[in-house]
Amino acid sequence: MNAVIYTLGVLVFIVGVVVSIALHECGHMVPARRFGVKVTQFFVGFGRTVWSTRRGETEYGFKAVPLGGYVKLVGMLPPAKDTDPHLVRQSNTGLFTQLVSDARAAEYELVADEDMDRLFYRLPWWKKVIVMAGGPLVNVAIAAVLFAVVLIGFGAQVPTTTVQSVSDCAISDAEAGRACTDADPPTPAREAGLLPGDVITSFNGDPVDGWEELTRSIRANGDRAAAIGFDRGGAPQTVTVQTSVIERIAVDDPDRVEDVGFLGVSPTFANERQGPLVVGEVMWETSQATVEAILRLPERMVGVVKAAVGGERENDGPISVVGASRVAGELVTLDEPTWAERAQRLLSLLASLNLFLALFNFVPLLPLDGGHIAGALWEGIRNAWARLRGRPEPGPVDVARMLPVAYAVGLTLIVMSVILIYADIVNPISIT
């Protein structure tokens, strides 16, 4: 049965990825058409065409490798300055010069005279920004919707002030997981006689509304006496105890430790539906973690290469879509979850993936969307500066000059993808 559920989880995740890619490309295509740009192709995947159909002037279809997609917007590259785009290509000296020349010629081979006013490069800079930002922003919207479904629709496991367990001894976070010894002092909660099921209602006379508030109060209390009010079996009680001081990880910085007050209880978790503000907080926190992961990607790839040749794989390192699919299968079978929990886990994974796709595509390098956005913004700045100086606008930025960089970045991304996929096959990350 688990094998069937595992396979189902993988398939659902793959479908979610394909839909996310398709919607990303729609984010480019829809505004491009609105602005009159000719769109000739809309494909999900790369490589050999598996299926396609033509609707009007656009061919829609699927490619064999579902690791991306593309929309063909005619006229992405402007013609060389003071040249007719319909002229036959001319030979150039220099590898990069020839690459740019060939790319321009290929861009205009299928452009008819009636298409000249429908070329992408002729759009005002702000329309170019809208078209190129449309794809990543769709991924942001998908992530927001999925996180909202998970947090508002299903809810989230949140800690309550009901005691789940009482620790026997005080052990710092640095030694967490080891058994108690005779040298370890008993926890204040154990000495106070707190029991699982007790509901803590106040701390030093102040009502306690949630676990986070209780944690802050305990940490700030140091080694002073504290009056703890709690409810046991419907009967309110109060006990006075002196909290101890222990080394714990800081709440606001997981890389820092600090000496704080300690009681020695862990909370019971309950599923509670969250509000829109929590969705925003989760989006922000996930975005911060994603940006950090993107910035560290070159560094982390060193570990992936080592893992691919037999080294140890880091469980929090980068993975490919293949690795993410394996994780999806494990998520729906780990700890025998309910169907609602399976749905929550898959939707959360897809939401995080969409947020990563959005932020990665905003990186200002060609061939990523961010590279085109940066070019359009520079065009707007350059034209505005020319107007301020009373000079003619210099016109569209020639992104073709950045094609060597685009080829280098594209090749790097392909190599990284191959290494990640290989590592995910021979030495995969496992959450079990």
C-alpha positions as CSV (number, residue, x, y, z in Angstrom):
1,M,0.0,0.0,0.0
2,N,2.8,2.4,0.9
3,A,4.4,1.8,-2.5
4,V,1.2,2.8,-4.2
5,I,0.8,6.0,-2.1
6,Y,4.5,6.8,-2.7
7,T,4.0,6.6,-6.4
8,L,0.8,8.6,-6.2
9,G,2.6,11.3,-4.3
10,V,5.4,11.5,-6.9
11,L,2.9,11.7,-9.8
12,V,0.8,14.4,-8.1
13,F,4.0,16.4,-7.4
14,I,5.2,16.0,-11.1
15,V,1.8,17.2,-12.3
16,G,2.0,20.1,-10.0
17,V,5.4,21.0,-11.3
18,V,4.2,20.8,-14.9
19,V,1.2,23.0,-14.2
20,S,3.4,25.5,-12.4
21,I,5.7,25.7,-15.4
22,A,2.8,26.1,-17.8
23,L,1.3,28.9,-15.7
24,H,4.7,30.6,-15.5
25,E,4.8,30.7,-19.3
26,C,1.3,32.0,-19.4
27,G,2.5,34.8,-17.2
28,H,4.7,35.8,-20.1
29,M,2.4,35.0,-22.9
30,V,-0.8,36.7,-21.8
31,P,0.6,40.3,-21.3
32,A,2.8,39.9,-24.4
33,R,-0.3,39.2,-26.5
34,R,-2.1,42.1,-24.7
35,F,0.7,44.4,-25.9
36,G,0.5,43.1,-29.5
37,V,3.6,40.9,-29.5
38,K,3.5,37.9,-31.9
39,V,3.8,34.6,-30.0
40,T,4.6,31.6,-32.2
41,Q,5.3,28.8,-29.6
42,F,4.2,27.8,-26.1
43,F,5.9,24.7,-24.9
44,V,6.3,22.9,-21.6
45,G,9.6,21.0,-21.4
46,F,12.6,20.8,-23.6
47,G,14.0,18.4,-26.2
48,R,12.0,16.3,-28.6
49,T,8.4,17.4,-29.2
50,V,6.0,14.8,-27.7
51,W,2.7,16.4,-28.8
52,S,1.7,19.8,-30.2
53,T,-1.2,21.5,-31.8
54,R,-1.6,24.9,-33.5
55,R,-4.2,27.5,-32.4
56,G,-4.1,30.5,-34.6
57,E,-0.5,31.7,-35.0
58,T,0.7,29.8,-31.8
59,E,1.9,26.2,-31.5
60,Y,1.2,24.7,-28.1
61,G,2.8,21.5,-27.0
62,F,4.9,19.3,-24.6
63,K,8.5,18.4,-24.9
64,A,10.1,15.1,-23.8
65,V,12.0,16.6,-20.8
66,P,9.6,18.4,-18.4
67,L,12.3,20.4,-16.7
68,G,11.2,23.8,-17.8
69,G,9.3,25.6,-20.6
70,Y,9.4,28.5,-23.0
71,V,7.3,31.0,-24.9
72,K,8.6,32.2,-28.2
73,L,8.1,36.0,-28.3
74,V,9.1,37.2,-31.8
75,G,11.7,40.0,-31.9
76,M,13.4,39.6,-28.5
77,L,16.6,40.7,-30.1
78,P,16.8,44.0,-31.9
79,P,18.5,44.1,-35.3
80,A,22.0,45.4,-35.5
81,K,22.2,49.2,-35.5
82,D,21.5,50.8,-38.9
83,T,20.8,47.5,-40.6
84,D,17.7,46.0,-42.2
85,P,16.6,42.9,-40.2
86,H,15.7,41.1,-43.4
87,L,19.2,41.3,-44.8
88,V,21.0,38.0,-45.3
89,R,23.4,37.3,-42.5
90,Q,27.0,38.3,-43.1
91,S,30.1,36.6,-41.9
92,N,31.9,38.2,-38.9
93,T,35.3,37.7,-37.4
94,G,35.5,36.6,-33.8
95,L,33.5,33.8,-32.1
96,F,31.3,36.0,-30.0
97,T,30.6,38.4,-32.8
98,Q,29.5,35.5,-35.0
99,L,27.3,34.1,-32.3
100,V,25.5,37.4,-31.9
101,S,25.2,37.8,-35.7
102,D,23.8,34.2,-36.1
103,A,21.3,34.8,-33.3
104,R,20.0,38.0,-34.8
105,A,19.6,36.3,-38.2
106,A,17.8,33.4,-36.7
107,E,15.5,35.8,-34.9
108,Y,14.3,37.4,-38.1
109,E,14.2,34.5,-40.5
110,L,10.5,34.0,-40.0
111,V,9.5,37.6,-39.5
112,A,7.3,39.0,-42.3
113,D,6.8,42.6,-43.1
114,E,3.4,42.7,-41.4
115,D,5.1,41.5,-38.2
116,M,7.5,44.5,-37.9
117,D,5.2,46.4,-35.5
118,R,4.7,43.3,-33.3
119,L,8.3,42.7,-32.3
120,F,9.1,42.5,-28.6
121,Y,12.0,44.8,-28.7
122,R,9.8,47.7,-29.9
123,L,7.7,47.7,-26.7
124,P,8.3,50.5,-24.2
125,W,10.6,49.5,-21.4
126,W,7.8,49.3,-18.8
127,K,5.8,46.8,-21.0
128,K,8.9,44.7,-21.3
129,V,9.2,44.6,-17.6
130,I,5.6,43.5,-17.2
131,V,6.0,40.7,-19.8
132,M,9.2,39.4,-18.3
133,A,8.2,39.7,-14.7
134,G,4.8,38.1,-15.4
135,G,6.2,34.6,-15.3
136,P,7.9,34.8,-11.9
137,L,5.1,36.8,-10.4
138,V,2.7,34.0,-11.4
139,N,4.9,31.6,-9.4
140,V,4.7,34.0,-6.4
141,A,0.9,34.0,-6.7
142,I,0.8,30.2,-6.9
143,A,2.9,30.0,-3.8
144,A,0.7,32.4,-2.0
145,V,-2.5,30.5,-2.9
146,L,-1.0,27.2,-1.9
147,F,0.3,28.5,1.4
148,A,-3.1,30.0,2.0
149,V,-4.8,26.7,1.3
150,V,-2.5,24.9,3.7
151,L,-2.5,27.4,6.5
152,I,-6.0,28.9,6.2
153,G,-7.8,25.9,4.8
154,F,-6.1,23.0,6.6
155,G,-4.5,24.8,9.4
156,A,-1.1,24.4,11.0
157,Q,0.3,22.5,14.0
158,V,0.9,25.1,16.7
159,P,2.2,24.7,20.2
160,T,-0.4,25.2,23.0
161,T,0.1,25.8,26.7
162,T,-1.0,22.3,27.5
163,V,2.0,20.3,28.8
164,Q,2.9,17.4,26.5
165,S,5.8,16.1,28.7
166,V,8.0,17.1,31.6
167,S,11.8,16.7,31.3
168,D,13.5,14.8,34.1
169,C,16.7,16.8,34.0
170,A,18.1,20.1,32.6
171,I,20.2,19.5,29.5
172,S,21.5,22.3,27.3
173,D,20.6,22.4,23.6
174,A,24.3,21.5,22.8
175,E,23.8,18.1,24.5
176,A,20.1,17.6,23.5
177,G,19.2,14.0,22.9
178,R,21.4,12.3,25.5
179,A,20.0,10.5,28.6
180,C,20.0,12.1,32.0
181,T,22.8,11.3,34.4
182,D,23.2,11.7,38.2
183,A,25.2,14.9,37.6
184,D,22.3,16.6,35.8
185,P,20.0,18.7,38.0
186,P,16.2,18.0,37.9
187,T,14.1,20.4,36.0
188,P,12.1,23.1,37.9
189,A,9.0,21.7,36.3
190,R,9.7,18.2,37.7
191,E,10.4,19.7,41.2
192,A,7.2,21.7,41.0
193,G,5.2,18.6,40.3
194,L,3.8,19.6,36.9
195,L,2.3,16.8,34.9
196,P,1.4,16.0,31.2
197,G,-2.0,17.4,30.5
198,D,-1.7,20.4,32.8
199,V,-2.8,23.6,31.1
200,I,-0.5,26.6,32.1
201,T,-2.7,29.7,32.5
202,S,-0.5,32.3,34.1
203,F,3.1,33.2,34.9
204,N,3.9,35.4,37.8
205,G,0.3,36.6,37.9
206,D,0.1,37.5,34.2
207,P,-2.3,35.5,32.0
208,V,-0.7,33.4,29.4
209,D,-2.4,33.4,26.0
210,G,0.0,31.1,24.0
211,W,3.2,29.1,24.1
212,E,5.4,31.8,22.6
213,E,4.3,34.2,25.3
214,L,5.0,31.6,28.0
215,T,8.4,30.8,26.5
216,R,9.4,34.5,26.5
217,S,8.3,34.9,30.1
218,I,10.3,31.8,31.2
219,R,13.4,32.8,29.3
220,A,13.3,36.3,30.8
221,N,12.8,35.0,34.4
222,G,16.4,33.8,34.7
223,D,16.9,31.9,38.0
224,R,14.3,33.9,39.9
225,A,11.2,32.5,41.6
226,A,8.0,32.2,39.5
227,A,4.4,31.6,40.4
228,I,2.9,29.3,37.8
229,G,-0.9,29.0,37.5
230,F,-2.2,25.9,35.8
231,D,-5.4,24.0,35.3
232,R,-5.4,20.2,36.1
233,G,-8.6,18.3,35.4
234,G,-10.7,21.4,35.6
235,A,-9.3,22.6,38.9
236,P,-7.1,25.7,38.9
237,Q,-3.9,25.5,40.9
238,T,-0.8,27.6,41.5
239,V,2.8,26.5,42.3
240,T,5.9,28.6,43.1
241,V,9.1,27.4,41.5
242,Q,12.6,28.8,40.9
243,T,13.4,28.5,37.2
244,S,17.0,27.6,36.4
245,V,19.4,29.1,33.8
246,I,20.6,27.0,30.9
247,E,22.2,27.5,27.6
248,R,19.6,27.5,24.8
249,I,19.5,28.5,21.1
250,A,18.3,32.1,20.6
251,V,14.7,32.4,19.4
252,D,15.6,35.1,16.8
253,D,18.9,33.6,15.7
254,P,19.5,29.8,15.3
255,D,23.3,30.4,15.1
256,R,23.5,32.1,18.5
257,V,23.2,30.5,22.0
258,E,22.3,32.4,25.2
259,D,21.8,31.7,28.9
260,V,18.1,31.9,29.6
261,G,15.5,30.9,32.1
262,F,14.4,27.2,31.9
263,L,11.3,25.4,33.2
264,G,11.5,22.0,31.5
265,V,8.1,21.4,29.8
266,S,7.3,20.7,26.2
267,P,4.0,21.7,24.6
268,T,1.1,19.8,23.1
269,F,0.5,20.7,19.5
270,A,-2.9,21.3,18.1
271,N,-4.1,22.0,14.5
272,E,-5.4,25.6,14.2
273,R,-6.5,27.5,11.1
274,Q,-4.3,30.6,10.5
275,G,-5.1,34.0,9.1
276,P,-3.8,35.9,6.1
277,L,-1.1,37.6,8.2
278,V,0.5,34.2,9.0
279,V,0.5,33.4,5.3
280,G,2.4,36.6,4.7
281,E,4.9,35.8,7.5
282,V,5.5,32.3,6.1
283,M,6.0,33.7,2.6
284,W,8.5,36.2,3.9
285,E,10.4,33.7,6.0
286,T,10.5,31.2,3.1
287,S,11.6,34.0,0.7
288,Q,14.5,34.9,3.0
289,A,15.6,31.3,3.3
290,T,15.3,30.9,-0.5
291,V,17.4,34.0,-1.2
292,E,20.1,32.7,1.2
293,A,20.0,29.3,-0.5
294,I,20.3,30.9,-4.0
295,L,23.3,33.0,-2.8
296,R,25.0,29.9,-1.4
297,L,24.2,27.7,-4.3
298,P,27.7,27.7,-5.9
299,E,29.2,26.9,-2.5
300,R,26.7,24.1,-1.8
301,M,27.2,22.6,-5.3
302,V,30.8,21.6,-4.1
303,G,29.1,19.3,-1.6
304,V,26.8,17.9,-4.2
305,V,29.8,17.1,-6.5
306,K,31.5,15.3,-3.6
307,A,28.3,13.4,-2.8
308,A,28.0,12.4,-6.5
309,V,31.3,10.6,-6.3
310,G,30.7,8.8,-3.0
311,G,30.8,11.5,-0.3
312,E,28.2,12.2,2.3
313,R,25.1,14.0,1.1
314,E,23.9,17.0,3.1
315,N,20.2,16.7,4.0
316,D,19.6,20.4,3.6
317,G,21.5,20.8,0.4
318,P,20.2,21.7,-3.1
319,I,18.2,19.0,-5.0
320,S,16.8,18.7,-8.5
321,V,13.2,18.0,-9.6
322,V,14.1,14.3,-9.4
323,G,15.2,14.7,-5.8
324,A,12.2,16.8,-5.0
325,S,9.9,14.1,-6.5
326,R,11.5,11.5,-4.2
327,V,11.0,13.8,-1.2
328,A,7.3,14.1,-2.3
329,G,6.9,10.4,-2.2
330,E,8.5,10.1,1.2
331,L,6.4,13.0,2.6
332,V,3.1,11.2,1.8
333,T,4.2,7.9,3.5
334,L,6.3,9.2,6.5
335,D,4.7,8.4,9.8
336,E,1.5,7.1,8.2
337,P,-0.2,10.5,7.8
338,T,-3.8,11.1,7.1
339,W,-4.9,12.1,3.6
340,A,-5.3,15.7,4.8
341,E,-1.8,15.7,6.1
342,R,-0.5,14.2,2.8
343,A,-2.3,17.0,0.9
344,Q,-0.8,19.6,3.2
345,R,2.7,18.3,2.8
346,L,2.5,18.1,-1.0
347,L,1.0,21.6,-1.3
348,S,3.6,23.0,1.0
349,L,6.4,21.4,-1.1
350,L,4.9,22.8,-4.3
351,A,4.5,26.2,-2.7
352,S,8.1,26.3,-1.7
353,L,9.2,25.2,-5.2
354,N,7.2,27.9,-6.8
355,L,8.7,30.5,-4.6
356,F,12.2,29.2,-5.4
357,L,11.4,29.3,-9.2
358,A,10.2,32.9,-8.9
359,L,13.1,34.2,-6.9
360,F,15.7,32.3,-9.0
361,N,14.2,33.7,-12.2
362,F,14.5,37.2,-10.8
363,V,18.3,36.8,-10.7
364,P,19.5,39.6,-13.1
365,L,21.4,37.4,-15.5
366,L,20.5,36.3,-19.0
367,P,18.9,33.9,-20.0
368,L,16.8,34.2,-16.8
369,D,13.8,36.5,-16.7
370,G,15.7,38.8,-14.4
371,G,18.3,39.5,-17.1
372,H,15.7,40.8,-19.5
373,I,14.1,42.8,-16.7
374,A,17.4,44.4,-15.8
375,G,17.9,45.3,-19.5
376,A,14.5,46.8,-19.7
377,L,15.0,48.8,-16.5
378,W,18.4,50.1,-17.8
379,E,16.6,51.1,-21.1
380,G,14.1,53.1,-19.1
381,I,16.8,54.8,-17.0
382,R,18.9,55.6,-20.1
383,N,16.0,57.0,-22.0
384,A,14.9,59.1,-19.1
385,W,18.4,60.5,-18.7
386,A,18.5,61.4,-22.4
387,R,15.2,63.3,-22.1
388,L,16.5,65.2,-19.1
389,R,19.5,66.3,-21.1
390,G,17.3,67.2,-24.1
391,R,18.8,64.5,-26.3
392,P,17.1,61.9,-28.5
393,E,16.3,58.6,-26.7
394,P,18.9,56.0,-27.5
395,G,16.2,53.4,-28.0
396,P,16.1,49.7,-26.9
397,V,18.9,48.1,-25.1
398,D,20.7,45.6,-27.3
399,V,20.5,42.4,-25.2
400,A,22.1,40.5,-28.1
401,R,25.4,41.9,-26.9
402,M,25.0,39.9,-23.7
403,L,24.4,36.6,-25.5
404,P,27.9,35.3,-24.7
405,V,27.0,35.7,-21.0
406,A,23.7,34.1,-21.5
407,Y,25.3,31.1,-23.2
408,A,27.8,30.8,-20.3
409,V,25.1,31.1,-17.7
410,G,22.9,28.6,-19.6
411,L,25.7,26.1,-19.9
412,T,26.4,26.5,-16.2
413,L,22.8,25.8,-15.3
414,I,22.7,22.7,-17.5
415,V,25.9,21.3,-15.9
416,M,24.5,22.0,-12.4
417,S,21.2,20.3,-13.3
418,V,22.9,17.2,-14.6
419,I,25.1,17.0,-11.5
420,L,22.1,17.4,-9.2
421,I,20.0,14.8,-11.1
422,Y,22.9,12.4,-11.0
423,A,23.5,12.9,-7.3
424,D,19.7,12.6,-6.6
425,I,19.9,9.2,-8.3
426,V,23.1,7.7,-6.9
427,N,23.1,9.4,-3.5
428,P,19.6,10.9,-2.8
429,I,18.5,13.0,0.1
430,S,16.1,11.2,2.4
431,I,13.8,12.6,5.0
432,T,13.1,9.2,6.6
